[in-house]
Each structure stands twice: as structure tokens, then as C-alpha cells.
Amino acid sequence: MPGFIVWVRPSRQLKILAIGLHSLTLLAIMLYFSGWERLVWLAGLLCCAGWAFYYLRQPVIKRIAIDEKLQAQLTLTKKSVTTAAELMADSMVRRSILALNWHTSEGKVKILLLPDMIDEQSWRKLQVWARWCQPQKTTSGFRRFLSRKNVHLYQPTDKQ
């Protein structure tokens, strides 16, 4: 598989979803609360909306570069420095959503990608790379937890 570069841009779908959910919350607050309780909930909603739109304005990752050796390099938004990254096993790859957990030298980086954040060709390439071009040496913590429970539940017992 040849290398490719994915440029990530802000999602319009996530912004619309955030506006819709905050509007419904505002409606519920106005209908079911009064007095000082309403003021407290409105202040909390204002803080939540500010935080959501600050982080929806630009994604955590600007660019994902995959080279010919299938190694990933991320360009983070805050520092604009390219760093090597490894995709963790607990990342979720679905047809219409990618929830990618990266391990970099700075720590863990999580990003939620929707199809409107990436052009169509890059979306398909990133899905194929994330699903099929990863080493199978690691398993997620949840999967290990389930496998230990299954082994423990189905261990044969010796009956005398």
C-alpha cells in the first residue's frame, strides 16, 4: 500500500449535533426549572456550550501521514510538530465513524472522525489502513477482560 496523507478539517455534522442537543437542553431547562435552579442550570449550559464549540472549532489532529512502511505520523494542532504515532488496539473502525486512539511520545491522543472531516478517497484509505494494516500483537483491555472472564467461567472442574 503506498503512503498517503489525510488532512483533517472541522466537522459540520458535529457542530449541528451540538447545536441541536444544546437547544433541547435549553428547552428542558426553561420548561422544568424556575428561580435560582434555572439560573444555575443555564450557567452550566453556557459553560458546556462554550467548551463544546471551542473544541469543535478545530480538531486535535491537523494531519495524519502514513508512509510506505505503513507507519503513522501525526501533526497535532497545538504544537504543529510532526510526531510518530502508533494506533492502539482499542480504536473503533466502522463504516461511518472512526474513533482512533493514538499512542505518541507525548502520550495518548484520541480523535473522533466523521466522513465530512476528510475527503472521500482519504476516508476509504484510512479505514483500510486502520482495519487491516495494523500488527495484531496487542488486544484491547476490554477484550482481555472478557477473555479472562470467559476462561474463568468455563474452566472444567474435576469431579471425583
C-alpha positions as CSV (number, residue, x, y, z in Angstrom):
1,M,0.0,0.0,0.0
2,P,1.5,3.3,-1.0
3,G,1.7,6.1,1.6
4,F,-0.9,8.8,1.8
5,I,-1.8,12.0,3.7
6,V,-5.1,12.7,5.4
7,W,-5.9,16.4,6.2
8,V,-8.5,16.7,8.9
9,R,-10.9,19.6,9.0
10,P,-13.7,20.6,11.5
11,S,-16.9,18.6,11.2
12,R,-20.1,20.3,10.2
13,Q,-22.2,17.4,11.4
14,L,-20.8,17.5,14.9
15,K,-21.5,21.3,15.1
16,I,-25.1,20.7,14.0
17,L,-25.5,17.9,16.5
18,A,-24.0,20.1,19.3
19,I,-26.4,22.9,18.5
20,G,-29.4,20.6,18.5
21,L,-28.5,18.9,21.8
22,H,-27.8,22.2,23.5
23,S,-31.1,23.6,22.1
24,L,-33.0,20.7,23.5
25,T,-31.3,21.1,26.9
26,L,-32.1,24.8,26.9
27,L,-35.8,23.9,26.2
28,A,-35.8,21.4,29.1
29,I,-34.3,23.9,31.5
30,M,-36.8,26.6,30.6
31,L,-39.7,24.2,30.9
32,Y,-38.8,22.3,34.1
33,F,-36.9,24.7,36.3
34,S,-37.5,28.1,37.8
35,G,-35.8,30.6,40.0
36,W,-32.3,30.1,41.2
37,E,-32.2,26.5,39.9
38,R,-32.9,27.7,36.4
39,L,-30.0,30.2,36.7
40,V,-27.6,27.5,37.9
41,W,-28.6,25.2,35.0
42,L,-28.3,28.0,32.5
43,A,-24.8,28.9,33.7
44,G,-23.8,25.3,33.5
45,L,-25.3,25.0,29.9
46,L,-23.4,28.2,28.9
47,C,-20.1,26.8,30.1
48,C,-20.8,23.4,28.4
49,A,-21.7,25.1,25.1
50,G,-18.6,27.3,25.2
51,W,-16.4,24.3,25.9
52,A,-18.0,22.2,23.1
53,F,-17.7,24.9,20.4
54,Y,-14.2,25.7,21.4
55,Y,-13.1,22.1,20.8
56,L,-15.3,21.6,17.7
57,R,-13.8,24.7,16.1
58,Q,-10.6,22.7,15.1
59,P,-9.8,19.1,15.6
60,V,-6.9,17.8,17.8
61,I,-5.0,16.5,14.8
62,K,-4.3,18.5,11.6
63,R,-2.7,15.8,9.5
64,I,-2.2,12.1,9.5
65,A,0.6,10.9,7.3
66,I,1.0,7.2,6.5
67,D,4.3,6.3,4.8
68,E,5.2,3.3,2.6
69,K,6.2,1.2,5.6
70,L,2.7,1.8,7.0
71,Q,4.0,3.9,9.9
72,A,1.8,6.8,11.0
73,Q,2.9,10.4,11.8
74,L,0.6,12.9,13.3
75,T,0.7,16.7,13.1
76,L,-1.0,18.0,16.3
77,T,-2.9,21.3,16.2
78,K,-1.4,22.9,19.3
79,K,2.3,22.4,18.5
80,S,2.2,21.9,14.7
81,V,5.0,19.4,15.2
82,T,5.0,16.0,13.4
83,T,5.4,13.1,15.8
84,A,5.4,9.3,15.3
85,A,2.3,7.5,16.4
86,E,1.0,4.0,16.8
87,L,-2.7,3.2,16.5
88,M,-3.9,1.4,19.6
89,A,-5.9,-1.8,19.5
90,D,-9.0,-0.3,21.2
91,S,-9.6,2.1,18.3
92,M,-13.1,1.7,16.6
93,V,-13.4,1.5,12.9
94,R,-16.9,1.5,11.4
95,R,-18.4,2.4,8.1
96,S,-19.5,5.9,9.1
97,I,-17.2,6.7,12.1
98,L,-13.6,6.3,13.2
99,A,-12.7,6.6,16.9
100,L,-8.9,6.4,16.8
101,N,-6.7,6.2,19.9
102,W,-3.1,7.0,19.2
103,H,0.0,6.4,21.3
104,T,2.6,9.1,20.7
105,S,5.7,10.3,22.5
106,E,3.7,13.0,24.3
107,G,1.1,10.5,25.5
108,K,-2.3,9.3,24.2
109,V,-4.3,11.2,21.6
110,K,-7.9,10.4,20.9
111,I,-9.9,11.7,17.9
112,L,-13.4,11.1,16.5
113,L,-13.5,11.3,12.7
114,L,-16.7,11.5,10.6
115,P,-16.8,11.3,6.8
116,D,-17.3,15.1,6.4
117,M,-14.0,15.8,8.1
118,I,-11.9,14.1,5.4
119,D,-12.3,13.8,1.6
120,E,-13.8,10.6,0.4
121,Q,-10.7,8.9,-1.0
122,S,-8.7,9.6,2.1
123,W,-11.5,8.3,4.3
124,R,-11.5,5.0,2.5
125,K,-7.7,4.7,2.6
126,L,-7.6,5.5,6.3
127,Q,-10.4,2.9,7.1
128,V,-8.5,0.2,5.2
129,W,-5.2,1.1,6.9
130,A,-6.8,1.2,10.4
131,R,-8.6,-2.1,10.0
132,W,-6.2,-4.3,8.0
133,C,-2.7,-2.8,8.2
134,Q,-2.1,-3.0,11.9
135,P,0.0,-5.6,13.7
136,Q,-2.2,-8.0,15.7
137,K,0.2,-8.2,18.7
138,T,-2.0,-6.3,21.1
139,T,-5.6,-6.6,22.2
140,S,-7.7,-4.0,23.9
141,G,-8.1,-4.0,27.7
142,F,-11.8,-4.7,27.4
143,R,-11.2,-7.7,25.1
144,R,-8.6,-9.1,27.5
145,F,-11.1,-8.6,30.4
146,L,-13.8,-10.5,28.6
147,S,-11.5,-13.3,27.6
148,R,-10.3,-13.8,31.2
149,K,-13.9,-13.9,32.4
150,N,-14.8,-16.4,29.8
151,V,-11.9,-18.6,30.6
152,H,-12.7,-18.4,34.3
153,L,-16.4,-19.2,33.8
154,Y,-15.8,-22.2,31.5
155,Q,-13.0,-23.9,33.3
156,P,-13.7,-27.6,33.7
157,T,-13.9,-28.9,37.2
158,D,-12.7,-32.2,38.3
159,K,-15.4,-34.4,39.8
160,Q,-14.3,-37.3,41.9
